[in-house]
Amino acid sequence: MEQSRQLEDLVGLLTRSLVDDPEAVSVSSEENGSRVDIEVRVAKDDMGRIIGRQGRTVRAIRTVAKAASVRLGKRVSVEVVD
């Protein structure tokens, strides 16, 4: 549980630093064995900012989360939901 919390905090920090309305960012995680599923919710106006051109920004967030999860021995998936 502590490990999923660390990944959740990391994704939240990255996301909040990119949006115009950091108060509207909500990050939740669910741990299933060695897998951690993270859901990110942002304000409607910030959705494009998080996804980025051709998905580059969200892909970069996923890459950082995956790098951190390897150190924790977990597999992670990051999804942006409306």
DOVEX-688121 format. One record per atom (N, C-alpha, C): y, x, z; residue in three letters; residue number from 1; atom name. Coordinates in steps of 0.1 Angstrom, whole numbers, plus 5000, padded with zeros to 4 digits. Atoms other than C-alpha are relative to their C-alpha. Example, Ala and Ser with C-alpha at 12.3 -4.5 7.8 and 13.67 -1.06 7.14 Angstrom:
# DOVEX-688121
     py     px     pz     r     k    a
   4988   5009   5000   ala     1    N
   4955   5123   5078   ala     1   CA
   5012   5009   5000   ala     1    C
   4989   4991   5000   ser     2    N
   4989   5137   5071   ser     2   CA
   5011   4992   5008   ser     2    C
//
This chain:
# DOVEX-688121
     py     px     pz     r     k    a
   4988   5008   5000   met     1    N
   5000   5000   5000   met     1   CA
   5013   5009   5000   met     1    C
   4988   4991   5000   glu     2    N
   5024   5028   5008   glu     2   CA
   5003   5006   4987   glu     2    C
   4998   4994   5013   gln     3    N
   5018   5044   4974   gln     3   CA
   5006   4990   4990   gln     3    C
   4994   5010   5010   ser     4    N
   5026   5012   4955   ser     4   CA
   5014   4998   5004   ser     4    C
   4986   5001   4996   arg     5    N
   5058   5009   4976   arg     5   CA
   5008   5012   4995   arg     5    C
   4993   4989   5005   gln     6    N
   5068   5044   4966   gln     6   CA
   5003   4998   4985   gln     6    C
   4998   5003   5014   leu     7    N
   5063   5035   4929   leu     7   CA
   5010   4989   4998   leu     7    C
   4991   5012   5001   glu     8    N
   5081   5002   4934   glu     8   CA
   5015   5005   5002   glu     8    C
   4986   4994   4997   asp     9    N
   5111   5021   4950   asp     9   CA
   5005   5008   4988   asp     9    C
   4995   4992   5011   leu    10    N
   5112   5046   4921   leu    10   CA
   5004   4992   4989   leu    10    C
   4997   5009   5012   val    11    N
   5112   5019   4894   val    11   CA
   5013   4993   5004   val    11    C
   4987   5007   4996   gly    12    N
   5139   5000   4914   gly    12   CA
   5012   5009   4999   gly    12    C
   4989   4991   5001   leu    13    N
   5161   5031   4917   leu    13   CA
   5004   5003   4986   leu    13    C
   4997   4998   5014   leu    14    N
   5158   5038   4880   leu    14   CA
   5007   4988   4994   leu    14    C
   4995   5012   5006   thr    15    N
   5165   5002   4870   thr    15   CA
   5014   4997   5005   thr    15    C
   4987   5003   4994   arg    16    N
   5194   4997   4894   arg    16   CA
   5011   5010   4995   arg    16    C
   4990   4990   5005   ser    17    N
   5211   5029   4881   ser    17   CA
   5004   4997   4985   ser    17    C
   4997   5002   5014   leu    18    N
   5211   5015   4845   leu    18   CA
   5007   4986   4997   leu    18    C
   4995   5013   5003   val    19    N
   5223   4979   4849   val    19   CA
   5014   4998   5005   val    19    C
   4986   5004   4996   asp    20    N
   5258   4963   4854   asp    20   CA
   4999   4993   5013   asp    20    C
   5002   5009   4988   asp    21    N
   5245   4940   4882   asp    21   CA
   4988   5005   5008   asp    21    C
   5011   4995   4993   pro    22    N
   5223   4961   4905   pro    22   CA
   4995   4990   5011   pro    22    C
   5004   5009   4990   glu    23    N
   5222   4933   4931   glu    23   CA
   4990   4990   4995   glu    23    C
   5009   5010   5006   ala    24    N
   5203   4911   4906   ala    24   CA
   4986   5005   4997   ala    24    C
   5012   4993   5003   val    25    N
   5175   4936   4902   val    25   CA
   4989   4996   5011   val    25    C
   5011   5003   4991   ser    26    N
   5142   4925   4918   ser    26   CA
   4987   5007   4995   ser    26    C
   5012   4993   5003   val    27    N
   5111   4947   4918   val    27   CA
   4989   4996   5009   val    27    C
   5011   5003   4992   ser    28    N
   5077   4936   4930   ser    28   CA
   4988   5007   4994   ser    28    C
   5012   4993   5004   ser    29    N
   5043   4952   4929   ser    29   CA
   4988   4994   5006   ser    29    C
   5013   5005   4996   glu    30    N
   5007   4942   4932   glu    30   CA
   4990   5012   4998   glu    30    C
   5010   4989   5001   glu    31    N
   4980   4968   4940   glu    31   CA
   4986   4994   4999   glu    31    C
   5014   5004   5002   asn    32    N
   4944   4962   4927   asn    32   CA
   4992   5013   4999   asn    32    C
   5008   4988   5000   gly    33    N
   4922   4991   4937   gly    33   CA
   5009   5012   4997   gly    33    C
   4993   4988   5004   ser    34    N
   4935   5022   4919   ser    34   CA
   5011   4996   4990   ser    34    C
   4990   5004   5010   arg    35    N
   4959   5001   4897   arg    35   CA
   5012   4993   5007   arg    35    C
   4988   5007   4995   val    36    N
   4995   4991   4905   val    36   CA
   5007   4994   4989   val    36    C
   4993   5008   5010   asp    37    N
   5012   4964   4885   asp    37   CA
   5014   4998   5006   asp    37    C
   4986   5002   4996   ile    38    N
   5050   4964   4888   ile    38   CA
   5008   4991   4991   ile    38    C
   4991   5009   5007   glu    39    N
   5073   4936   4877   glu    39   CA
   5014   5002   5003   glu    39    C
   4985   4998   4998   val    40    N
   5110   4941   4872   val    40   CA
   5007   4988   4994   val    40    C
   4991   5012   5004   arg    41    N
   5135   4912   4870   arg    41   CA
   5014   5005   5001   arg    41    C
   4986   4996   5000   val    42    N
   5171   4918   4860   val    42   CA
   5008   4988   4995   val    42    C
   4991   5011   5005   ala    43    N
   5201   4896   4852   ala    43   CA
   4998   4999   4985   ala    43    C
   5002   5003   5014   lys    44    N
   5199   4880   4818   lys    44   CA
   5009   5009   4991   lys    44    C
   4991   4991   5008   asp    45    N
   5229   4901   4806   asp    45   CA
   4996   5014   5000   asp    45    C
   5004   4986   4999   asp    46    N
   5212   4933   4816   asp    46   CA
   4986   5002   4993   asp    46    C
   5013   4999   5006   met    47    N
   5179   4926   4798   met    47   CA
   5000   5010   4989   met    47    C
   4999   4991   5011   gly    48    N
   5189   4944   4767   gly    48   CA
   5002   5015   5004   gly    48    C
   4997   4986   4995   arg    49    N
   5202   4974   4786   arg    49   CA
   4987   5006   5006   arg    49    C
   5013   4995   4994   ile    50    N
   5168   4978   4804   ile    50   CA
   4990   5003   4989   ile    50    C
   5010   4998   5011   ile    51    N
   5147   4974   4772   ile    51   CA
   5005   5011   4991   ile    51    C
   4995   4990   5008   gly    52    N
   5170   4996   4752   gly    52   CA
   4997   4998   4985   gly    52    C
   5003   5001   5015   arg    53    N
   5169   5002   4714   arg    53   CA
   4986   5004   4998   arg    53    C
   5014   4998   5004   gln    54    N
   5134   4998   4701   gln    54   CA
   4991   5002   5013   gln    54    C
   5008   4999   4988   gly    55    N
   5122   4997   4737   gly    55   CA
   5000   5014   5007   gly    55    C
   5000   4987   4996   arg    56    N
   5131   5033   4744   arg    56   CA
   5003   5002   5015   arg    56    C
   4997   4999   4986   thr    57    N
   5146   5028   4779   thr    57   CA
   4989   4995   5009   thr    57    C
   5012   5004   4992   val    58    N
   5117   5008   4793   val    58   CA
   4989   5009   4998   val    58    C
   5011   4990   5002   arg    59    N
   5093   5033   4777   arg    59   CA
   5003   5012   5009   arg    59    C
   4997   4988   4991   ala    60    N
   5111   5061   4796   ala    60   CA
   4998   4997   5015   ala    60    C
   5003   5004   4986   ile    61    N
   5109   5042   4829   ile    61   CA
   4985   5000   5002   ile    61    C
   5014   5000   4999   arg    62    N
   5072   5037   4823   arg    62   CA
   4994   5014   5000   arg    62    C
   5005   4986   5001   thr    63    N
   5067   5074   4815   thr    63   CA
   5003   5006   5014   thr    63    C
   4997   4994   4987   val    64    N
   5084   5084   4848   val    64   CA
   4991   4994   5011   val    64    C
   5009   5006   4990   ala    65    N
   5064   5059   4868   ala    65   CA
   4986   5005   4998   ala    65    C
   5013   4995   5002   lys    66    N
   5032   5071   4852   lys    66   CA
   4998   5014   5005   lys    66    C
   5001   4986   4995   ala    67    N
   5040   5107   4860   ala    67   CA
   4999   5000   5015   ala    67    C
   5001   5001   4986   ala    68    N
   5046   5097   4896   ala    68   CA
   4987   4995   5005   ala    68    C
   5012   5006   4995   ser    69    N
   5015   5077   4898   ser    69   CA
   4988   5009   4999   ser    69    C
   5010   4990   5002   val    70    N
   4993   5106   4886   val    70   CA
   4999   5008   5013   val    70    C
   4999   4992   4987   arg    71    N
   5004   5125   4918   arg    71   CA
   4994   4992   5011   arg    71    C
   5006   5008   4990   leu    72    N
   4993   5095   4938   leu    72   CA
   4986   4995   4998   leu    72    C
   5014   5004   5003   gly    73    N
   4960   5090   4921   gly    73   CA
   4999   4985   4996   gly    73    C
   5000   5014   5003   lys    74    N
   4969   5056   4908   lys    74   CA
   5003   4998   4985   lys    74    C
   4995   5004   5013   arg    75    N
   4974   5039   4874   arg    75   CA
   5010   4989   5001   arg    75    C
   4989   5009   4999   val    76    N
   5006   5020   4869   val    76   CA
   5003   4993   4987   val    76    C
   4995   5007   5012   ser    77    N
   5019   4994   4845   ser    77   CA
   5014   4994   5005   ser    77    C
   4987   5005   4997   val    78    N
   5056   4984   4844   val    78   CA
   5004   4989   4990   val    78    C
   4997   5011   5009   glu    79    N
   5066   4950   4829   glu    79   CA
   5014   4995   5004   glu    79    C
   4987   5006   4998   val    80    N
   5101   4936   4825   val    80   CA
   4998   4985   4997   val    80    C
   5002   5014   5002   val    81    N
   5100   4898   4830   val    81   CA
   5013   4993   5000   val    81    C
   4987   5008   4999   asp    82    N
   5126   4871   4824   asp    82   CA
   5000   4991   5012   asp    82    C
//
